[in-house]
């Protein structure tokens, strides 16, 4: 244990990743944005989107002052949109409670919206050189193998032990924290991987080969223990694609729903795919009833014509699958609504709104047909 940090830092000097746009940055705002964006998003995607986000919102003050729709629009396509909502809320919190400066204490960082213990540790380590541990999925895998930790890492007792090990392994010198923390992340992401760790091959030698209990007992691929996932449930829903000239009708989704806070097409409630389909839903009256608030139906119904069954779009979430049946309609005029969650948006202005990725792709086709650029 005493040599772990030293060996890991030495490994990073030879085999660690370098040149990432967020590396070597001691600005806690920049570190925070990168850490949140890297959660559940591939590095290759973040390499493209992080610079763009930072250009749009270069400071915590700019982010806090932005409209949530601006933030969600910039986040579109990255998924897990609660991260974007939490970023916005956290920025406001930092401005209001900490005068625009992130605290250096990981305990205080953890009290901010959307920042968990591991993210707080990463910010504290990178930006403030605090001796704070991290324990993301990569680090859990490294430690579970190195010390042959039995049991599912979701179990509290196992998790508590991993946190203790993560703390015990920290380097003694605080100024080594940035490179050590980055080395942990890199080692788990590139060498001690889930399916093809370096120790299972012959080209490279792991610096911990003689210390890793999983390697010595031939349990590398068995640790950490995996929880068997249930089959992802599948759902159907109907969506209305209503156009009035070059305008399309969008509806803002509830903040706590999937795609929370994004603008999408009016849709019906999700129903299990095994459930027998209700044929009446494909009538205009049926579609309007299940997709729009009652008070907004009457005026719109008189203006609609040309009901057409469009494509069915499949979208895979982490824990479920959704089949979206698109129904295309034209409205003679852009009918006004009593609800602020319903809005007619010009095809050329769609880039200003946060849209779910499959809906963005669908509407991009309409926009490109007009010669517009949805990304602007």
Buried (B, 14 or more C-beta within 10 A) or exposed (E): EEEBBEEBBBBBEEBBBEEBEBBEBEBBBBBBBBBBBBBEBEBEBBEEBBEEBBEBBEBBBEBBEBEBBBBBBBBBBBBBBBBBBBBBBBBBBBBEEBEBEBBBBBEBBBEBBBBBBBBBBBBBBBBBBBBBBBBBBBBBBBBBBBBBBEBEBEEEEBBEBBBEBBEEBBBEEBEBBBBBBBBBBBBBBBBBBEEEBBBEEEEEEBBBEEBBBBBEEEBBEBBBBEEEEEEEEBBBBBBBBBBBEBBBBBBBBEEEEBBBBBBBBBBBEBBEEEEEEEEEBBEBEBBBBBBBEEEBBEEBBEBBEEBEEBEEBEBEEEEEBBBBBBBBBBBEEBBEBEEEBBBBBBBBBBBBBBBBBBBBBBBBEBBEEEEBEBEE
